[in-house]
Amino acid sequence: MICDNLSIVNGQLHFAGQNTVTLAKQYGTPLYLLDEDYIRRQCRVYKAAFQKHFGPGAKPLYASKANAFRRMYQIMTEEDMGIDVVSPGEIYTAYSAGYDLSNAYFHGSNKTDGDIAYAMDCGVGCFVADNREELLAIEAECARRGTRQQVLLRLSPGIDPHTYEAVATGKVDSKFGVAIETGQAEELVLFALELPHVDLAGFHCHVGSQVFGEDIFQRAAVIMLEFIAHLEHTHGFKTAQLDLGGGYGVAYTEADPHLDVEEKVAEVAAAVKKTCTRLGIAMPEIHMEPGRSIVAAAGMTLYTVGAVKRITGYKNYVSVDGGMVDNPRYALYKSAYTCYLANKMDEVQDFAADVVGRCCESGDILQPDVMMSASVERGDTLAVCTTGAYNYSMASNYNRLPRPPIVMLHHGESYVAVRRESFEDLCRNDM
Ligand SMILES: *Cc1c(COP(=O)(O)O)cnc(C)c1O
């Protein structure tokens, strides 16, 4: 199976050691499940690999846009993980969960004046500034408060990570960051160094997401370090921190490779050390920002099958009680997923159908051409695997559908971490 937290017992799909058919009955569908033990394990794997290969100052930061709610930030506190945040809403959620925001890095390509002030109110440790306007706004807010703010600059190293266009972020013509190649990055560094309330700690890059390319991170690191060495040699500026972003790919189907995090971190560390030696600079404190690779395989979504439509000579549809509202990724990026009929795992899977949602959109497809048992019928439980990243965090209320709850699986027990939205919740702000 695509992840080691999946198994089959008596023809039924088990996840994190628990029966998904029973969980679907107990909590209702659609239902997000999250394997808490898997999330904690991934945090520990990243942390151990960082300590081992980059040394004590290095740290992994959980990119919380992958899946953000209070319990997640508590788990990150308990696992002693740094975090990335990208909006005041994420900052509020982390703050209200008791997360110490001095360990947070604030990203985003257009932070408003209000965002900047709110992040400072909440004590966000480091801002990752994307552009000149943002640097000026940070400087102005600090001047007003009489404080200083630690800042990284987001640079674009000019690398094509060969992932989907929509999630490639490190190319020269990207909307994110400042290009090194055009000389604009160097100009902005010199500008930042003149700002009295901005502490320029270093640089950040993020080449993309769902990246499997052999040497993408090493290439990005080399380009960033060459820039860092250039700054040191020509302007005497010493870089304290280098953040190499997130993006490691995860296996959604049998066709995807499995990345070994420890091995990947070791490869990047080897390239970083070698390059620093070649350039004659001290190794900066290295950070990375995994999101997907921490939470994706910790997730599963359960649905109940409604209609089964057999259009003779054309195709078949299996409709479920959720869809693009709780998982818009196929509609957005044509993302592949593995689906199972959780209560019919032992039957021959010789029936091909598109698994579709209940929204009034032809594009509301969870996954096309899924093979399953021909006995599929109303009431069956359908599981979509690897939905822990960018599902709940991208969910909407289109068609006035309430968002599903998140149930955490921990040490063989389950508990609700986010409750199911009610109809009242839907009308909460309606005057
Ligand atoms: C989205 C994002 C990440 C996380 O990417 P994953 O593919 O989920 O690992 C990290 N850093 C930045 C700046 C991001 O925008």
PDBQT file of the ligand as one rigid body, heavy atoms in Angstrom, charges set to zero:
ROOT
HETATM    1  C1  LIG A 501       4.056  26.249   0.635  1.00  0.00    +0.000 C 
HETATM    2  C2  LIG A 501       5.374  26.633   1.141  1.00  0.00    +0.000 A 
HETATM    3  C3  LIG A 501       6.152  25.705   1.844  1.00  0.00    +0.000 A 
HETATM    4  C4  LIG A 501       5.749  24.262   2.027  1.00  0.00    +0.000 C 
HETATM    5  O1  LIG A 501       5.796  23.550   0.843  1.00  0.00    +0.000 OA
HETATM    6  P1  LIG A 501       5.514  21.955   0.857  1.00  0.00    +0.000 P 
HETATM    7  O2  LIG A 501       5.503  21.583  -0.559  1.00  0.00    +0.000 OA
HETATM    8  O3  LIG A 501       4.180  21.767   1.509  1.00  0.00    +0.000 OA
HETATM    9  O4  LIG A 501       6.613  21.319   1.631  1.00  0.00    +0.000 OA
HETATM   10  C5  LIG A 501       7.349  26.135   2.375  1.00  0.00    +0.000 A 
HETATM   11  N1  LIG A 501       7.766  27.423   2.225  1.00  0.00    +0.000 NA
HETATM   12  C6  LIG A 501       7.041  28.340   1.548  1.00  0.00    +0.000 A 
HETATM   13  C7  LIG A 501       7.538  29.717   1.439  1.00  0.00    +0.000 C 
HETATM   14  C8  LIG A 501       5.834  27.969   0.989  1.00  0.00    +0.000 A 
HETATM   15  O5  LIG A 501       5.128  28.884   0.308  1.00  0.00    +0.000 OA
ENDROOT
TORSDOF 0
